[in-house]
């Protein structure tokens, strides 16, 4: 896939602020500070499309970007640590899960994971939630350049082992680096395949 255009459309907290749902959507989510904005910018080739920050929990709304005038890339609020009250974090997660469960044109949700840490309950629990609700998703292990190949392989295997205790098969998995741009072509090819398989409802 070649990204020819990418532009910001909206930031919303409620469904009435979302763009019209006639176009397919690909969403990204992960723990705070996992490198979500950096990955979005790397994938699109637009360095400042999604705002990056050293402050965890920077994304606090559901942000839509129109790609190639044909599909939406959706940047969702991160889960886990953020400099906000617990009640506010719960509100963000309620908004996010509401979007995930109700958005009929959501083709795939990329769950970003930082492999430098041991398997986190917030990550495995969230993916279990997606599985229970039959939400298509893929894993993306970010910051692949910050570990040795052996350490990275071991970290992913730890996630695999833990997930296979409950899962019959593992989701599609990618490893990325904003420095080397590894994983970019693979993810874009996967997105393109998902878009090609998208069929619009008869009412559209």
VOFITOR-476982 format. One record per residue (C-alpha): residue number from 0; residue in one letter; z, x, y. Coordinates in pm, 1 decimal. Example, Ala and Ser with C-alpha at 12.3 -4.5 7.8 and 13.67 -1.06 7.14 Angstrom:
BEGIN
+-----+---+----------+----------+----------+
|   k | r |        Z |        X |        Y |
+-----+---+----------+----------+----------+
|   0 | a |    780.0 |   1230.0 |   -450.0 |
|   1 | s |    714.0 |   1367.0 |   -106.0 |
+-----+---+----------+----------+----------+
END
This chain:
BEGIN
+-----+---+----------+----------+----------+
|   k | r |        Z |        X |        Y |
+-----+---+----------+----------+----------+
|   0 | x |      0.0 |      0.0 |      0.0 |
|   1 | x |    -83.8 |    117.4 |    350.6 |
|   2 | x |    146.0 |     -1.3 |    629.9 |
|   3 | x |    -87.4 |    -76.0 |    919.4 |
|   4 | x |    158.3 |   -261.8 |   1142.0 |
|   5 | x |    529.3 |   -334.3 |   1156.0 |
|   6 | x |    705.6 |   -524.8 |   1429.0 |
|   7 | x |   1046.4 |   -676.0 |   1489.1 |
|   8 | x |   1054.0 |  -1056.1 |   1481.9 |
|   9 | x |   1411.9 |  -1183.6 |   1489.3 |
|  10 | x |   1782.9 |  -1129.8 |   1426.6 |
|  11 | x |   1965.7 |  -1434.7 |   1294.9 |
|  12 | x |   2299.5 |  -1554.8 |   1166.5 |
|  13 | x |   2188.1 |  -1900.6 |   1057.0 |
|  14 | x |   1882.8 |  -2032.8 |    869.5 |
|  15 | x |   1750.3 |  -2212.6 |   1175.6 |
|  16 | x |   1689.5 |  -1872.8 |   1330.8 |
|  17 | x |   1480.9 |  -1742.5 |   1039.8 |
|  18 | x |   1101.5 |  -1726.5 |   1074.0 |
|  19 | x |    890.4 |  -1992.5 |    905.8 |
|  20 | x |    907.7 |  -1943.0 |    529.3 |
|  21 | x |    534.1 |  -1954.6 |    459.9 |
|  22 | x |    516.6 |  -1575.0 |    411.5 |
|  23 | x |    674.0 |  -1378.1 |    125.3 |
|  24 | x |    981.2 |  -1167.4 |    197.0 |
|  25 | x |   1116.3 |   -838.6 |     60.6 |
|  26 | x |   1481.2 |   -768.8 |    146.7 |
|  27 | x |   1706.6 |   -462.6 |    151.5 |
|  28 | x |   2083.8 |   -449.7 |    111.4 |
|  29 | x |   2356.3 |   -202.3 |     17.4 |
|  30 | x |   2701.6 |    -73.7 |     95.9 |
|  31 | x |   2763.4 |     27.7 |    454.8 |
|  32 | x |   2627.2 |    373.3 |    538.9 |
|  33 | x |   2405.1 |    390.1 |    228.2 |
|  34 | x |   2100.1 |    483.2 |    436.1 |
|  35 | x |   1933.1 |    143.2 |    452.9 |
|  36 | x |   1784.4 |    176.0 |    800.4 |
|  37 | x |   1659.1 |    525.7 |    724.4 |
|  38 | x |   1487.5 |    399.7 |    409.6 |
|  39 | x |   1322.2 |    110.6 |    594.9 |
|  40 | x |   1193.5 |    348.5 |    862.5 |
|  41 | x |   1069.5 |    592.6 |    599.0 |
|  42 | x |    888.2 |    321.2 |    402.7 |
|  43 | x |    715.4 |    168.8 |    704.4 |
|  44 | x |    642.6 |    496.5 |    880.3 |
|  45 | x |    793.7 |    358.3 |   1199.6 |
|  46 | x |   1082.3 |    591.2 |   1281.1 |
|  47 | x |   1274.3 |    352.3 |   1502.5 |
|  48 | x |   1191.1 |     14.9 |   1346.6 |
|  49 | x |   1541.1 |    -31.3 |   1204.0 |
|  50 | x |   1825.9 |    113.8 |   1406.9 |
|  51 | x |   2011.1 |    397.0 |   1235.4 |
|  52 | x |   2371.1 |    479.7 |   1314.5 |
|  53 | x |   2653.3 |    702.1 |   1199.1 |
|  54 | x |   2879.0 |    401.3 |   1228.3 |
|  55 | x |   2908.5 |    207.1 |    900.6 |
|  56 | x |   2841.3 |   -165.5 |    920.1 |
|  57 | x |   2592.5 |   -143.0 |   1205.8 |
|  58 | x |   2363.3 |   -415.6 |   1069.3 |
|  59 | x |   2542.8 |   -743.0 |   1134.0 |
|  60 | x |   2258.5 |   -992.5 |   1140.0 |
|  61 | x |   1967.0 |  -1083.4 |    914.1 |
|  62 | x |   1673.9 |   -898.8 |   1067.9 |
|  63 | x |   1310.9 |   -989.3 |   1000.5 |
|  64 | x |   1019.2 |   -749.2 |   1052.2 |
|  65 | x |    659.8 |   -860.5 |   1009.0 |
|  66 | x |    457.4 |   -610.8 |    805.5 |
|  67 | x |     75.3 |   -606.1 |    814.7 |
|  68 | x |     92.1 |   -960.3 |    954.7 |
|  69 | x |    127.4 |  -1079.7 |    594.8 |
|  70 | x |    488.3 |  -1039.8 |    475.8 |
|  71 | x |    841.4 |   -997.8 |    605.1 |
|  72 | x |   1068.9 |   -703.2 |    545.0 |
|  73 | x |   1427.9 |   -827.3 |    575.2 |
|  74 | x |   1718.6 |   -600.5 |    666.7 |
|  75 | x |   2043.4 |   -759.2 |    546.7 |
|  76 | x |   2400.6 |   -673.3 |    656.6 |
|  77 | x |   2566.5 |   -414.9 |    435.2 |
|  78 | x |   2870.0 |   -488.3 |    226.2 |
|  79 | x |   3181.8 |   -278.0 |    188.3 |
|  80 | x |   3342.8 |    -84.7 |    471.1 |
|  81 | x |   3276.5 |   -177.0 |    830.7 |
|  82 | x |   3480.4 |   -159.2 |   1148.7 |
|  83 | x |   3543.5 |   -530.0 |   1160.1 |
|  84 | x |   3813.8 |   -771.4 |   1055.2 |
|  85 | x |   3816.2 |   -881.1 |    692.2 |
|  86 | x |   3742.7 |  -1239.1 |    796.0 |
|  87 | x |   3434.6 |  -1128.3 |    987.5 |
|  88 | x |   3310.5 |   -923.1 |    691.7 |
|  89 | x |   3352.5 |  -1228.8 |    469.2 |
|  90 | x |   3148.8 |  -1431.1 |    717.0 |
|  91 | x |   2868.3 |  -1172.7 |    704.7 |
|  92 | x |   2867.7 |  -1181.9 |    324.5 |
|  93 | x |   2865.7 |  -1562.3 |    326.1 |
|  94 | x |   2562.1 |  -1558.8 |    553.7 |
|  95 | x |   2390.5 |  -1298.2 |    337.6 |
|  96 | x |   2452.0 |  -1471.2 |      5.6 |
|  97 | x |   2342.7 |  -1799.4 |    160.8 |
|  98 | x |   2012.7 |  -1638.0 |    256.9 |
|  99 | x |   1967.2 |  -1481.7 |    -87.1 |
| 100 | x |   2034.0 |  -1802.8 |   -277.2 |
| 101 | x |   1832.0 |  -2036.0 |    -56.6 |
| 102 | x |   1528.6 |  -1836.8 |     56.3 |
| 103 | x |   1254.9 |  -1956.5 |   -179.1 |
| 104 | x |   1000.8 |  -1697.3 |    -64.8 |
| 105 | x |   1229.7 |  -1398.9 |   -135.3 |
| 106 | x |   1025.9 |  -1197.6 |   -386.5 |
| 107 | x |   1261.3 |   -907.1 |   -444.9 |
| 108 | x |   1588.0 |   -766.9 |   -317.8 |
| 109 | x |   1625.0 |   -389.2 |   -313.1 |
| 110 | x |   1988.9 |   -293.8 |   -376.9 |
| 111 | x |   2057.8 |     49.5 |   -230.4 |
| 112 | x |   2313.3 |    275.1 |   -399.7 |
| 113 | x |   2457.0 |    612.0 |   -294.4 |
| 114 | x |   2456.0 |    821.6 |   -615.0 |
| 115 | x |   2703.3 |   1072.6 |   -472.2 |
| 116 | x |   2982.8 |    830.4 |   -559.8 |
| 117 | x |   3108.8 |    702.5 |   -892.4 |
| 118 | x |   2986.9 |    349.6 |   -982.1 |
| 119 | x |   3133.0 |    116.2 |   -723.2 |
| 120 | x |   3258.6 |   -229.2 |   -817.4 |
| 121 | x |   3101.6 |   -365.4 |   -499.3 |
| 122 | x |   2759.0 |   -247.8 |   -620.8 |
| 123 | x |   2787.3 |   -345.0 |   -987.3 |
| 124 | x |   2956.1 |   -674.4 |   -900.9 |
| 125 | x |   2686.7 |   -762.1 |   -649.1 |
| 126 | x |   2409.0 |   -687.9 |   -896.0 |
| 127 | x |   2588.0 |   -902.2 |  -1154.9 |
| 128 | x |   2592.5 |  -1183.6 |   -897.9 |
| 129 | x |   2215.7 |  -1143.0 |   -854.7 |
| 130 | x |   2161.6 |  -1149.2 |  -1229.5 |
| 131 | x |   2369.8 |  -1461.9 |  -1278.7 |
| 132 | x |   2170.2 |  -1637.8 |  -1007.1 |
| 133 | x |   1835.1 |  -1504.7 |  -1134.8 |
| 134 | x |   1749.3 |  -1324.6 |   -812.4 |
| 135 | x |   1479.4 |  -1058.9 |   -870.7 |
| 136 | x |   1607.1 |   -719.2 |   -763.3 |
| 137 | x |   1553.0 |   -346.3 |   -802.4 |
| 138 | x |   1791.8 |    -53.9 |   -766.5 |
| 139 | x |   1726.6 |    221.0 |   -514.9 |
| 140 | x |   1935.5 |    535.8 |   -537.5 |
| 141 | x |   1919.4 |    687.9 |   -189.3 |
| 142 | x |   1987.4 |   1039.2 |    -57.6 |
| 143 | x |   1833.0 |   1197.8 |   -364.8 |
| 144 | x |   1794.3 |   1527.3 |   -178.5 |
| 145 | x |   2170.4 |   1564.7 |   -131.0 |
| 146 | x |   2243.1 |   1627.7 |   -500.3 |
| 147 | x |   2118.5 |   1858.9 |   -771.2 |
| 148 | x |   1881.4 |   1701.4 |  -1021.4 |
| 149 | x |   2144.9 |   1730.9 |  -1292.5 |
| 150 | x |   2413.9 |   1560.6 |  -1081.0 |
| 151 | x |   2173.8 |   1286.8 |   -976.2 |
| 152 | x |   2069.7 |   1223.0 |  -1335.6 |
| 153 | x |   2434.0 |   1207.8 |  -1445.2 |
| 154 | x |   2523.5 |    964.2 |  -1166.4 |
| 155 | x |   2239.8 |    726.5 |  -1256.0 |
| 156 | x |   2333.1 |    747.0 |  -1623.1 |
| 157 | x |   2689.2 |    644.8 |  -1535.1 |
| 158 | x |   2555.2 |    335.3 |  -1360.3 |
| 159 | x |   2324.7 |    263.9 |  -1654.6 |
| 160 | x |   2606.8 |    293.7 |  -1907.5 |
| 161 | x |   2832.9 |     62.8 |  -1711.8 |
| 162 | x |   2562.8 |   -196.4 |  -1649.8 |
| 163 | x |   2445.4 |   -201.1 |  -2010.8 |
| 164 | x |   2790.8 |   -321.7 |  -2111.7 |
| 165 | x |   2685.0 |   -658.7 |  -1967.4 |
| 166 | x |   2307.3 |   -634.9 |  -1922.8 |
| 167 | x |   2042.8 |   -653.1 |  -2194.9 |
| 168 | x |   1807.6 |   -436.9 |  -1991.0 |
| 169 | x |   1822.7 |   -238.5 |  -1669.5 |
| 170 | x |   1646.0 |   -335.3 |  -1347.1 |
| 171 | x |   1354.7 |   -141.3 |  -1204.1 |
| 172 | x |   1496.9 |    176.4 |  -1049.8 |
| 173 | x |   1381.6 |    413.0 |   -774.3 |
| 174 | x |   1520.3 |    735.3 |   -628.9 |
| 175 | x |   1448.1 |    811.5 |   -263.6 |
| 176 | x |   1499.6 |   1071.1 |      5.4 |
| 177 | x |   1425.6 |   1028.8 |    374.9 |
| 178 | x |   1384.9 |   1407.1 |    402.3 |
| 179 | x |   1125.9 |   1458.3 |    127.9 |
| 180 | x |    996.5 |   1098.3 |    140.3 |
| 181 | x |   1024.3 |   1085.9 |   -238.5 |
| 182 | x |   1010.2 |    735.1 |   -380.6 |
| 183 | x |    808.9 |    599.3 |    -88.3 |
| 184 | x |    476.1 |    556.7 |   -267.0 |
| 185 | x |    645.9 |    413.3 |   -576.8 |
| 186 | x |    839.2 |    149.5 |   -381.4 |
| 187 | x |    535.1 |     52.4 |   -173.3 |
| 188 | x |    328.0 |     16.0 |   -491.0 |
| 189 | x |    599.1 |   -205.3 |   -640.1 |
| 190 | x |    607.3 |   -419.0 |   -325.5 |
| 191 | x |    229.3 |   -449.7 |   -329.5 |
| 192 | x |    236.1 |   -564.2 |   -691.5 |
| 193 | x |    506.6 |   -820.7 |   -609.1 |
| 194 | x |    300.6 |   -952.9 |   -318.0 |
| 195 | x |    -10.4 |   -976.7 |   -533.8 |
| 196 | x |    181.6 |  -1186.5 |   -784.3 |
| 197 | x |    311.8 |  -1418.6 |   -512.9 |
| 198 | x |    171.7 |  -1769.1 |   -531.5 |
| 199 | x |    221.1 |  -2005.5 |   -242.8 |
| 200 | x |    358.1 |  -2355.4 |   -307.0 |
| 201 | x |     95.5 |  -2632.4 |   -305.1 |
| 202 | x |    242.9 |  -2774.1 |     14.1 |
| 203 | x |    133.1 |  -2470.4 |    215.6 |
+-----+---+----------+----------+----------+
END
